[in-house]
Amino acid sequence: MASAPLPASSFPVPGELGWRKSTYSGGGNDCVEVAFLPGGTAVRDSKNPAAGMLQLSSAEWEAVLSSARRGALDLP
């Protein structure tokens, strides 16, 4: 189920978020970064952080994590 759109005034400013990436990334720029928001999570490409971010609700983020844990997002 998709989240309801947020009004533009409630969008977080990417430069003000506490972005982090997995310690498994090896320090490279070939991963995603996450920032935790009230009620959700923002995700962006570490290679191109200026390209924007994807904002997920808490339920959507948990669905992504669940899919990753069971291998549903692995490349063939």
ABEGO torsion letter per residue (X at the ends): XBBBBBBAAABBBAAABBBBBBAAAGGBAABBBBBBBBGEBBBBBAABAAAEBBBBBAAAAAAAAAAAAAGAABBX
